[in-house]
């Protein structure tokens, strides 16, 4: 069962809200977040202390327009929400 939730962040001095979808993936899970009409997958790393962002190969060229700092802010927010509440 997938579940949606809001991810509220402050980015470039402005509040932004993204919708995350929790997807069970084997013994782990991924969070898919739509950014600029592209699916970015976040999953816990091996230490289970941080999230890493993954982009499907087919979307690699399109994803170059997404600010890496935005991905970092979203990943840090997911860490606070899910890994270190």
C-alpha positions as CSV (number, residue, x, y, z in Angstrom):
1,X,0.0,0.0,0.0
2,X,1.5,3.4,-1.1
3,X,0.9,6.4,1.1
4,X,1.1,10.1,0.1
5,X,2.3,12.9,2.5
6,X,3.4,16.5,2.3
7,X,7.0,17.6,2.4
8,X,7.2,21.2,3.5
9,X,10.5,23.0,3.0
10,X,12.0,26.4,2.9
11,X,14.0,26.9,-0.3
12,X,15.6,30.1,-1.5
13,X,13.7,31.9,1.3
14,X,10.3,30.7,0.1
15,X,8.1,28.0,1.5
16,X,7.4,25.1,-0.9
17,X,5.3,22.0,-0.6
18,X,5.9,18.7,-2.5
19,X,4.0,15.5,-2.3
20,X,5.9,12.4,-1.4
21,X,4.7,8.9,-2.0
22,X,6.0,6.1,0.2
23,X,6.6,3.0,-1.9
24,X,7.6,-0.3,-0.3
25,X,10.5,-1.8,-2.2
26,X,11.6,-5.2,-1.1
27,X,12.8,-5.0,2.5
28,X,13.2,-1.2,2.2
29,X,11.2,1.6,0.8
30,X,11.5,4.6,-1.5
31,X,9.9,8.0,-1.5
32,X,9.0,9.3,-5.0
33,X,8.7,13.1,-5.3
34,X,7.4,14.9,-8.4
35,X,9.7,17.9,-9.2
36,X,9.1,19.8,-12.4
37,X,7.0,16.9,-13.7
38,X,9.8,14.4,-13.1
39,X,9.9,11.6,-10.6
40,X,12.8,11.7,-8.2
41,X,13.2,8.6,-6.0
42,X,14.7,9.0,-2.5
43,X,15.9,6.0,-0.6
44,X,17.8,5.5,2.6
45,X,21.5,4.9,2.2
46,X,23.4,1.9,3.7
47,X,23.8,3.7,7.0
48,X,20.1,4.5,7.2
49,X,21.1,8.0,8.3
50,X,20.7,9.8,5.0
51,X,18.6,9.7,1.9
52,X,20.0,9.6,-1.7
53,X,18.1,10.8,-4.7
54,X,17.8,8.6,-7.8
55,X,16.6,9.5,-11.3
56,X,15.5,7.0,-13.9
57,X,18.0,6.8,-16.8
58,X,15.3,7.9,-19.3
59,X,14.8,11.2,-17.4
60,X,18.5,12.0,-17.0
61,X,18.7,14.7,-19.6
62,X,15.5,16.4,-18.4
63,X,16.6,16.3,-14.8
64,X,19.6,18.6,-15.4
65,X,17.3,21.6,-15.0
66,X,16.5,20.5,-11.4
67,X,18.6,22.4,-8.8
68,X,20.8,20.0,-6.9
69,X,20.4,22.2,-3.8
70,X,16.7,21.6,-3.9
71,X,17.2,17.9,-3.9
72,X,19.6,18.2,-0.9
73,X,17.0,20.3,1.0
74,X,14.2,17.7,0.3
75,X,16.6,14.8,1.3
76,X,17.4,16.6,4.6
77,X,13.7,17.1,5.3
78,X,13.0,13.4,4.7
79,X,15.8,12.5,7.1
80,X,14.2,14.7,9.8
81,X,10.7,13.3,9.1
82,X,11.5,9.6,8.7
83,X,15.0,8.7,9.9
84,X,15.6,11.0,12.8
85,X,12.2,12.1,14.1
